[in-house]
Amino acid sequence: MKIALGNDHAGTDYKFAVINLLKERGIEIVNYGTDEESSVDYPDFVHPVAKAVSNSEVDFGIIICGSGNGASMTANKHQKVRSALCWTKEITELARLHNDANILSLPARFISKPQALDMVKTFLDTPFEGGRHQNRVQKIACN
């Protein structure tokens, strides 16, 4: 499995925690995020993640900014991307089960690192349910 990561200055510490978790699982990582905590513009780090997901260069993406909103909005501009802003493990599970989310957006200023890591585990371990949800997911993209 290969995962692209993108973050702004608010998500740097969280990204490093996520990287450690992914390495423990033997997952290949493509780091598009900043490694600094000085102010940057999140779209500069999210667009490469979304492009990699859209082009099937990676299996999933994880993006992190202060609220998670701007990052998710940016990612969802790309075709074939279904970025889900999640704030609980349960929402994360539903994003995968029902929406086949392929990017997890984390709000670093509103969740703890342990919560974020639990959400990443849930995102990676939950398959898309398909079935009745498949038709709905196919209707998401604008043509």
Backbone as JSON Lines, residues from 0, in Angstrom:
{"i":0,"aa":"M","n":[0.84,-1.18,0.0],"ca":[0.0,0.0,0.0],"c":[0.88,1.24,0.0]}
{"i":1,"aa":"K","n":[0.4,2.26,-0.7],"ca":[1.14,3.52,-0.81],"c":[0.19,4.67,-0.47]}
{"i":2,"aa":"I","n":[0.64,5.54,0.42],"ca":[-0.2,6.65,0.88],"c":[0.54,7.97,0.73]}
{"i":3,"aa":"A","n":[-0.17,8.97,0.2],"ca":[0.37,10.32,0.09],"c":[-0.09,11.14,1.28]}
{"i":4,"aa":"L","n":[0.81,11.92,1.84],"ca":[0.5,12.79,2.98],"c":[0.72,14.24,2.58]}
{"i":5,"aa":"G","n":[-0.18,15.1,3.05],"ca":[-0.03,16.53,2.84],"c":[-0.51,17.27,4.07]}
{"i":6,"aa":"N","n":[0.19,18.31,4.44],"ca":[-0.18,19.07,5.63],"c":[0.34,20.5,5.53]}
{"i":7,"aa":"D","n":[-0.34,21.37,6.28],"ca":[0.18,22.72,6.45],"c":[0.87,22.79,7.8]}
{"i":8,"aa":"H","n":[1.21,23.99,8.23],"ca":[1.95,24.21,9.48],"c":[1.2,23.69,10.71]}
{"i":9,"aa":"A","n":[-0.13,23.7,10.69],"ca":[-0.9,23.22,11.84],"c":[-0.85,21.71,11.99]}
{"i":10,"aa":"G","n":[-0.5,21.01,10.92],"ca":[-0.51,19.56,10.96],"c":[0.83,18.88,10.97]}
{"i":11,"aa":"T","n":[1.9,19.64,11.12],"ca":[3.24,19.05,11.04],"c":[3.48,17.97,12.09]}
{"i":12,"aa":"D","n":[3.21,18.24,13.36],"ca":[3.41,17.24,14.42],"c":[2.55,16.01,14.18]}
{"i":13,"aa":"Y","n":[1.32,16.23,13.76],"ca":[0.41,15.12,13.5],"c":[0.93,14.27,12.35]}
{"i":14,"aa":"K","n":[1.44,14.92,11.32],"ca":[1.97,14.16,10.18],"c":[3.1,13.24,10.6]}
{"i":15,"aa":"F","n":[4.0,13.73,11.43],"ca":[5.1,12.88,11.87],"c":[4.61,11.69,12.68]}
{"i":16,"aa":"A","n":[3.57,11.88,13.48],"ca":[2.97,10.77,14.23],"c":[2.34,9.77,13.26]}
{"i":17,"aa":"V","n":[1.66,10.27,12.24],"ca":[1.04,9.4,11.23],"c":[2.12,8.65,10.46]}
{"i":18,"aa":"I","n":[3.2,9.31,10.11],"ca":[4.3,8.65,9.4],"c":[4.83,7.47,10.22]}
{"i":19,"aa":"N","n":[5.02,7.68,11.51],"ca":[5.5,6.58,12.37],"c":[4.54,5.4,12.35]}
{"i":20,"aa":"L","n":[3.25,5.67,12.43],"ca":[2.24,4.61,12.39],"c":[2.28,3.87,11.05]}
{"i":21,"aa":"L","n":[2.35,4.61,9.97],"ca":[2.38,3.98,8.65],"c":[3.63,3.15,8.45]}
{"i":22,"aa":"K","n":[4.77,3.64,8.93],"ca":[6.01,2.87,8.82],"c":[5.91,1.56,9.6]}
{"i":23,"aa":"E","n":[5.29,1.62,10.78],"ca":[5.09,0.39,11.58],"c":[4.27,-0.64,10.82]}
{"i":24,"aa":"R","n":[3.4,-0.17,9.97],"ca":[2.54,-1.06,9.19],"c":[3.16,-1.45,7.85]}
{"i":25,"aa":"G","n":[4.36,-0.95,7.58],"ca":[5.05,-1.28,6.34],"c":[4.46,-0.6,5.11]}
{"i":26,"aa":"I","n":[3.83,0.54,5.31],"ca":[3.18,1.26,4.22],"c":[4.16,2.27,3.62]}
{"i":27,"aa":"E","n":[4.2,2.31,2.3],"ca":[5.04,3.26,1.59],"c":[4.4,4.65,1.69]}
{"i":28,"aa":"I","n":[5.23,5.66,1.91],"ca":[4.75,7.02,2.16],"c":[5.33,7.97,1.13]}
{"i":29,"aa":"V","n":[4.47,8.85,0.61],"ca":[4.92,9.96,-0.22],"c":[4.55,11.22,0.55]}
{"i":30,"aa":"N","n":[5.54,11.96,0.99],"ca":[5.33,13.12,1.84],"c":[5.34,14.4,1.01]}
{"i":31,"aa":"Y","n":[4.15,14.98,0.82],"ca":[4.04,16.25,0.11],"c":[3.88,17.42,1.07]}
{"i":32,"aa":"G","n":[3.82,17.14,2.37],"ca":[3.55,18.18,3.36],"c":[4.79,18.95,3.78]}
{"i":33,"aa":"T","n":[4.53,20.06,4.45],"ca":[5.63,20.82,5.01],"c":[6.16,20.1,6.25]}
{"i":34,"aa":"D","n":[7.43,20.25,6.5],"ca":[8.05,19.7,7.71],"c":[8.29,20.81,8.72]}
{"i":35,"aa":"E","n":[7.83,21.99,8.42],"ca":[8.04,23.17,9.27],"c":[6.74,23.59,9.94]}
{"i":36,"aa":"E","n":[6.87,24.47,10.93],"ca":[5.69,25.0,11.61],"c":[5.45,26.47,11.3]}
{"i":37,"aa":"S","n":[6.23,27.04,10.37],"ca":[5.99,28.41,9.95],"c":[4.82,28.4,8.96]}
{"i":38,"aa":"S","n":[4.06,29.48,8.94],"ca":[2.83,29.57,8.16],"c":[3.06,29.31,6.67]}
{"i":39,"aa":"V","n":[2.21,28.44,6.13],"ca":[2.22,28.12,4.7],"c":[0.77,28.05,4.21]}
{"i":40,"aa":"D","n":[0.58,27.94,2.92],"ca":[-0.74,27.83,2.33],"c":[-1.07,26.37,2.06]}
{"i":41,"aa":"Y","n":[-2.1,25.86,2.74],"ca":[-2.44,24.43,2.63],"c":[-2.67,23.94,1.2]}
{"i":42,"aa":"P","n":[-3.24,24.72,0.27],"ca":[-3.44,24.17,-1.08],"c":[-2.14,23.72,-1.74]}
{"i":43,"aa":"D","n":[-1.04,24.38,-1.41],"ca":[0.25,24.01,-2.01],"c":[0.66,22.58,-1.64]}
{"i":44,"aa":"F","n":[0.15,22.07,-0.54],"ca":[0.54,20.75,-0.05],"c":[-0.57,19.72,-0.23]}
{"i":45,"aa":"V","n":[-1.79,20.18,-0.48],"ca":[-2.92,19.28,-0.66],"c":[-3.11,18.91,-2.12]}
{"i":46,"aa":"H","n":[-2.94,19.86,-3.02],"ca":[-3.11,19.55,-4.45],"c":[-2.23,18.37,-4.9]}
{"i":47,"aa":"P","n":[-0.96,18.29,-4.51],"ca":[-0.17,17.13,-4.94],"c":[-0.72,15.79,-4.42]}
{"i":48,"aa":"V","n":[-1.26,15.79,-3.21],"ca":[-1.86,14.56,-2.66],"c":[-3.08,14.17,-3.49]}
{"i":49,"aa":"A","n":[-3.95,15.14,-3.72],"ca":[-5.18,14.87,-4.47],"c":[-4.86,14.43,-5.9]}
{"i":50,"aa":"K","n":[-3.86,15.04,-6.5],"ca":[-3.45,14.65,-7.86],"c":[-2.95,13.22,-7.88]}
{"i":51,"aa":"A","n":[-2.16,12.85,-6.86],"ca":[-1.64,11.48,-6.78],"c":[-2.77,10.47,-6.59]}
{"i":52,"aa":"V","n":[-3.77,10.81,-5.8],"ca":[-4.92,9.92,-5.61],"c":[-5.74,9.85,-6.9]}
{"i":53,"aa":"S","n":[-6.0,10.99,-7.5],"ca":[-6.8,11.06,-8.73],"c":[-6.16,10.26,-9.86]}
{"i":54,"aa":"N","n":[-4.85,10.29,-9.95],"ca":[-4.12,9.59,-11.01],"c":[-3.76,8.15,-10.64]}
{"i":55,"aa":"S","n":[-4.24,7.67,-9.49],"ca":[-3.98,6.31,-9.0],"c":[-2.49,6.03,-8.8]}
{"i":56,"aa":"E","n":[-1.73,7.07,-8.47],"ca":[-0.31,6.9,-8.16],"c":[-0.14,6.37,-6.74]}
{"i":57,"aa":"V","n":[-1.15,6.59,-5.89],"ca":[-1.16,6.1,-4.51],"c":[-2.53,5.49,-4.25]}
{"i":58,"aa":"D","n":[-2.62,4.71,-3.18],"ca":[-3.88,4.08,-2.83],"c":[-4.81,5.04,-2.09]}
{"i":59,"aa":"F","n":[-4.24,5.83,-1.19],"ca":[-5.02,6.75,-0.38],"c":[-4.19,8.0,-0.1]}
{"i":60,"aa":"G","n":[-4.89,9.02,0.41],"ca":[-4.24,10.22,0.87],"c":[-4.69,10.56,2.28]}
{"i":61,"aa":"I","n":[-3.82,11.22,3.01],"ca":[-4.16,11.75,4.33],"c":[-3.67,13.2,4.33]}
{"i":62,"aa":"I","n":[-4.6,14.12,4.62],"ca":[-4.28,15.53,4.62],"c":[-4.63,16.12,5.98]}
{"i":63,"aa":"I","n":[-3.83,17.09,6.41],"ca":[-4.0,17.64,7.75],"c":[-3.81,19.15,7.71]}
{"i":64,"aa":"C","n":[-4.8,19.86,8.22],"ca":[-4.66,21.3,8.43],"c":[-5.38,21.64,9.73]}
{"i":65,"aa":"G","n":[-5.45,22.9,10.09],"ca":[-6.02,23.29,11.37],"c":[-7.44,22.79,11.58]}
{"i":66,"aa":"S","n":[-8.33,23.11,10.65],"ca":[-9.73,22.69,10.78],"c":[-10.05,21.47,9.92]}
{"i":67,"aa":"G","n":[-9.2,21.16,8.98],"ca":[-9.47,20.08,8.04],"c":[-10.37,20.51,6.9]}
{"i":68,"aa":"N","n":[-11.07,21.63,7.06],"ca":[-12.02,22.09,6.04],"c":[-11.34,22.53,4.76]}
{"i":69,"aa":"G","n":[-10.4,23.45,4.85],"ca":[-9.75,23.97,3.65],"c":[-9.04,22.87,2.88]}
{"i":70,"aa":"A","n":[-8.38,21.99,3.6],"ca":[-7.67,20.89,2.95],"c":[-8.65,19.98,2.2]}
{"i":71,"aa":"S","n":[-9.76,19.64,2.85],"ca":[-10.74,18.76,2.22],"c":[-11.4,19.42,1.02]}
{"i":72,"aa":"M","n":[-11.73,20.7,1.15],"ca":[-12.32,21.43,0.03],"c":[-11.38,21.45,-1.17]}
{"i":73,"aa":"T","n":[-10.12,21.67,-0.9],"ca":[-9.11,21.7,-1.96],"c":[-9.01,20.34,-2.64]}
{"i":74,"aa":"A","n":[-8.9,19.3,-1.85],"ca":[-8.76,17.95,-2.4],"c":[-9.96,17.56,-3.26]}
{"i":75,"aa":"N","n":[-11.14,17.94,-2.81],"ca":[-12.36,17.54,-3.52],"c":[-12.57,18.26,-4.85]}
{"i":76,"aa":"K","n":[-11.71,19.18,-5.2],"ca":[-11.76,19.81,-6.53],"c":[-11.24,18.87,-7.61]}
{"i":77,"aa":"H","n":[-10.54,17.83,-7.21],"ca":[-9.93,16.9,-8.16],"c":[-10.88,15.75,-8.48]}
{"i":78,"aa":"Q","n":[-10.92,15.36,-9.75],"ca":[-11.73,14.24,-10.18],"c":[-11.26,12.95,-9.5]}
{"i":79,"aa":"K","n":[-12.19,12.09,-9.21],"ca":[-11.95,10.78,-8.6],"c":[-11.54,10.87,-7.13]}
{"i":80,"aa":"V","n":[-11.56,12.06,-6.55],"ca":[-11.21,12.23,-5.14],"c":[-12.49,12.34,-4.32]}
{"i":81,"aa":"R","n":[-12.51,11.6,-3.22],"ca":[-13.58,11.68,-2.24],"c":[-12.93,11.89,-0.88]}
{"i":82,"aa":"S","n":[-12.66,13.15,-0.58],"ca":[-12.01,13.52,0.67],"c":[-13.06,13.69,1.75]}
{"i":83,"aa":"A","n":[-12.83,13.06,2.88],"ca":[-13.77,13.14,4.0],"c":[-13.11,13.83,5.19]}
{"i":84,"aa":"L","n":[-13.72,14.92,5.63],"ca":[-13.29,15.59,6.85],"c":[-13.88,14.81,8.0]}
{"i":85,"aa":"C","n":[-13.03,14.24,8.82],"ca":[-13.49,13.38,9.91],"c":[-13.01,13.9,11.25]}
{"i":86,"aa":"W","n":[-13.84,13.75,12.26],"ca":[-13.48,14.21,13.6],"c":[-13.7,13.15,14.66]}
{"i":87,"aa":"T","n":[-14.23,11.99,14.26],"ca":[-14.33,10.85,15.17],"c":[-14.01,9.57,14.4]}
{"i":88,"aa":"K","n":[-13.72,8.53,15.13],"ca":[-13.45,7.23,14.54],"c":[-14.7,6.71,13.82]}
{"i":89,"aa":"E","n":[-15.87,6.98,14.39],"ca":[-17.12,6.5,13.8],"c":[-17.41,7.17,12.46]}
{"i":90,"aa":"I","n":[-17.17,8.48,12.38],"ca":[-17.37,9.2,11.11],"c":[-16.37,8.68,10.08]}
{"i":91,"aa":"T","n":[-15.16,8.41,10.52],"ca":[-14.14,7.87,9.62],"c":[-14.58,6.53,9.05]}
{"i":92,"aa":"E","n":[-15.09,5.68,9.91],"ca":[-15.55,4.36,9.46],"c":[-16.67,4.49,8.43]}
{"i":93,"aa":"L","n":[-17.62,5.37,8.68],"ca":[-18.72,5.56,7.73],"c":[-18.24,6.17,6.41]}
{"i":94,"aa":"A","n":[-17.24,7.04,6.48],"ca":[-16.69,7.63,5.26],"c":[-16.12,6.56,4.34]}
{"i":95,"aa":"R","n":[-15.51,5.56,4.92],"ca":[-14.98,4.44,4.11],"c":[-16.1,3.48,3.71]}
{"i":96,"aa":"L","n":[-16.92,3.06,4.68],"ca":[-17.97,2.07,4.41],"c":[-18.97,2.55,3.35]}
{"i":97,"aa":"H","n":[-19.47,3.76,3.53],"ca":[-20.57,4.25,2.71],"c":[-20.16,5.16,1.56]}
{"i":98,"aa":"N","n":[-19.05,5.85,1.7],"ca":[-18.66,6.85,0.69],"c":[-17.4,6.49,-0.08]}
{"i":99,"aa":"D","n":[-16.76,5.4,0.27],"ca":[-15.51,4.98,-0.37],"c":[-14.51,6.13,-0.39]}
{"i":100,"aa":"A","n":[-14.42,6.86,0.73],"ca":[-13.47,7.97,0.83],"c":[-12.07,7.47,0.52]}
{"i":101,"aa":"N","n":[-11.35,8.24,-0.28],"ca":[-9.97,7.85,-0.59],"c":[-8.95,8.85,-0.05]}
{"i":102,"aa":"I","n":[-9.45,9.91,0.58],"ca":[-8.57,10.84,1.3],"c":[-9.22,11.12,2.65]}
{"i":103,"aa":"L","n":[-8.43,11.03,3.69],"ca":[-8.85,11.35,5.05],"c":[-8.32,12.74,5.39]}
{"i":104,"aa":"S","n":[-9.22,13.65,5.75],"ca":[-8.82,15.0,6.16],"c":[-8.97,15.11,7.67]}
{"i":105,"aa":"L","n":[-7.87,15.47,8.33],"ca":[-7.85,15.56,9.79],"c":[-7.75,17.01,10.26]}
{"i":106,"aa":"P","n":[-8.57,17.39,11.25],"ca":[-8.54,18.75,11.81],"c":[-7.61,18.82,13.02]}
{"i":107,"aa":"A","n":[-6.36,19.14,12.81],"ca":[-5.35,19.06,13.86],"c":[-5.66,19.9,15.1]}
{"i":108,"aa":"R","n":[-6.36,20.99,14.94],"ca":[-6.64,21.85,16.09],"c":[-7.86,21.41,16.88]}
{"i":109,"aa":"F","n":[-8.52,20.33,16.46],"ca":[-9.75,19.91,17.11],"c":[-9.78,18.46,17.57]}
{"i":110,"aa":"I","n":[-8.7,17.72,17.29],"ca":[-8.59,16.34,17.75],"c":[-7.2,16.15,18.34]}
{"i":111,"aa":"S","n":[-7.07,15.17,19.22],"ca":[-5.77,14.85,19.8],"c":[-4.99,13.94,18.85]}
{"i":112,"aa":"K","n":[-3.7,13.82,19.07],"ca":[-2.9,12.91,18.25],"c":[-3.37,11.47,18.39]}
{"i":113,"aa":"P","n":[-3.65,11.0,19.63],"ca":[-4.17,9.62,19.72],"c":[-5.47,9.43,18.94]}
{"i":114,"aa":"Q","n":[-6.35,10.42,18.97],"ca":[-7.58,10.33,18.17],"c":[-7.25,10.26,16.69]}
{"i":115,"aa":"A","n":[-6.33,11.1,16.25],"ca":[-5.95,11.12,14.84],"c":[-5.4,9.76,14.42]}
{"i":116,"aa":"L","n":[-4.56,9.17,15.25],"ca":[-3.98,7.87,14.9],"c":[-5.04,6.78,14.87]}
{"i":117,"aa":"D","n":[-5.99,6.82,15.79],"ca":[-7.11,5.86,15.77],"c":[-7.92,6.02,14.48]}
{"i":118,"aa":"M","n":[-8.11,7.26,14.06],"ca":[-8.86,7.51,12.84],"c":[-8.11,7.01,11.61]}
{"i":119,"aa":"V","n":[-6.8,7.18,11.6],"ca":[-6.0,6.67,10.48],"c":[-6.11,5.15,10.42]}
{"i":120,"aa":"K","n":[-5.99,4.49,11.57],"ca":[-6.12,3.03,11.61],"c":[-7.48,2.6,11.08]}
{"i":121,"aa":"T","n":[-8.52,3.27,11.53],"ca":[-9.88,2.95,11.08],"c":[-10.02,3.16,9.58]}
{"i":122,"aa":"F","n":[-9.5,4.26,9.08],"ca":[-9.55,4.56,7.65],"c":[-8.89,3.45,6.83]}
{"i":123,"aa":"L","n":[-7.73,3.0,7.28],"ca":[-6.99,1.99,6.54],"c":[-7.59,0.6,6.66]}
{"i":124,"aa":"D","n":[-8.23,0.33,7.78],"ca":[-8.74,-1.01,8.05],"c":[-10.19,-1.24,7.63]}
{"i":125,"aa":"T","n":[-10.87,-0.19,7.19],"ca":[-12.28,-0.31,6.84],"c":[-12.44,-0.35,5.32]}
{"i":126,"aa":"P","n":[-13.0,-1.43,4.81],"ca":[-13.24,-1.52,3.37],"c":[-14.54,-0.81,2.97]}
{"i":127,"aa":"F","n":[-14.64,-0.45,1.72],"ca":[-15.88,0.08,1.17],"c":[-16.9,-1.03,1.15]}
{"i":128,"aa":"E","n":[-18.09,-0.74,1.61],"ca":[-19.16,-1.73,1.71],"c":[-19.77,-2.06,0.35]}
{"i":129,"aa":"G","n":[-19.74,-1.13,-0.58],"ca":[-20.33,-1.36,-1.89],"c":[-21.84,-1.5,-1.8]}
{"i":130,"aa":"G","n":[-22.38,-2.44,-2.54],"ca":[-23.82,-2.68,-2.51],"c":[-24.62,-1.44,-2.84]}
{"i":131,"aa":"R","n":[-25.58,-1.12,-1.98],"ca":[-26.47,0.03,-2.2],"c":[-25.71,1.35,-2.26]}
{"i":132,"aa":"H","n":[-24.5,1.39,-1.71],"ca":[-23.72,2.62,-1.69],"c":[-22.97,2.86,-2.99]}
{"i":133,"aa":"Q","n":[-22.74,1.81,-3.76],"ca":[-21.97,1.93,-5.0],"c":[-22.6,2.93,-5.98]}
{"i":134,"aa":"N","n":[-23.89,2.81,-6.2],"ca":[-24.58,3.72,-7.13],"c":[-24.48,5.16,-6.66]}
{"i":135,"aa":"R","n":[-24.59,5.38,-5.35],"ca":[-24.51,6.74,-4.8],"c":[-23.12,7.33,-5.02]}
{"i":136,"aa":"V","n":[-22.11,6.53,-4.76],"ca":[-20.73,7.0,-4.93],"c":[-20.47,7.35,-6.4]}
{"i":137,"aa":"Q","n":[-21.03,6.57,-7.31],"ca":[-20.83,6.85,-8.74],"c":[-21.49,8.16,-9.16]}
{"i":138,"aa":"K","n":[-22.45,8.64,-8.41],"ca":[-23.15,9.89,-8.73],"c":[-22.46,11.13,-8.14]}
{"i":139,"aa":"I","n":[-21.41,10.96,-7.39],"ca":[-20.74,12.1,-6.74],"c":[-20.02,12.99,-7.75]}
{"i":140,"aa":"A","n":[-19.25,12.4,-8.63],"ca":[-18.42,13.18,-9.56],"c":[-19.26,13.98,-10.54]}
{"i":141,"aa":"C","n":[-18.8,15.18,-10.86],"ca":[-19.42,16.0,-11.91],"c":[-18.71,15.69,-13.21]}
{"i":142,"aa":"N","n":[-19.47,15.51,-14.25],"ca":[-18.86,15.18,-15.54],"c":[-18.81,16.38,-16.44]}
